[in-house]
């Protein structure tokens, strides 16, 4: 369980394929605090730490994860948003995030607006995911509030701190991102489908 509040960047140092699995090694300031078997969200994808070597650690992604996320586009040198699992008793500063990406979305526009930024996104409506105005959305692991909700599109407004301390500053038109929709909305949608 995560909150969507990004702690640090991880810089990808190595990507190694082993059959259908992919091992990703990263360097990060939080590496010394990690341990083997710990869950860490990488651009919103919950992955397990399998190896630690100094300031570098490795996680493994299976085919299911690769197929449903933008992980197949990651390359050496990319900066990845990182968040360790939330601690019981800590404040929930973002919203309830599972680290289970629902689908990939695409950035369609980036607009600077007097010191803040507005990002527009589209996604395939065929998977029946929804957003609502002022609802929560997780983009590359970052907890955000939806504005301008449409059938298969939405926008988010980003303050300077978020822009600088997440990989949003690397987004441009066409950038593919990991989307995790609000868990409450997913349950409501599922219940309506069963009626």
C-alpha positions, 0 to 999 in steps of 0.5 A: 500500500502506498500514498502517491507521495514521491520520496526520490528518483531512481536512476536506471543503471542496467536493464537485463532480460531473462526469458520473459522477466526483466531485471532493472537496477537503479541508483537512489538516495533511499537505497541504504534504507531498503532491504531484500523483499521490500516493496517499492513503487517505481513510477507507480508499479509495485516491484520487489527488491531482489538485490542490493549492492551499495547504492544500487538495487535491483527489482524484477518485473514479470510479463504481466507487469511489463504488458500492463505498464510503460516498463517496456519503454524504460531505458538506462539513464531514465529517472523513475519516481520512487515511493516505499510502502506506507507505514501504519500509523503514518499520515496518509498525505496522498490517497490510497494507492495499491501500486497496481497499474490499471493501464497506460495513458498518454500525455496529450498536452503540457501547458505552463501557466504562470508558475504551475503546469497543466497536463492533459492525458488520454487513455483507452476507455475500453477497459472501463476505467473512469475519472471524476472531477476532483477525484484522485488519480495516480500518474507514474506513482504520483497522487494527483487531483483530477480536473477536466474529467472526460470519458477517456481524458482528464487533466491535472494541475502541477505545482512547482514542487511536484514538477521538480521532484517527480519525473513530470518535468520530463513529460511532453506530448506523446509521453506514455505514463502508468495510470492507477485509477481510484480504488473506490471508483473501481469497486463502484464501477464493478458493482454497477457492472454486476447489476 
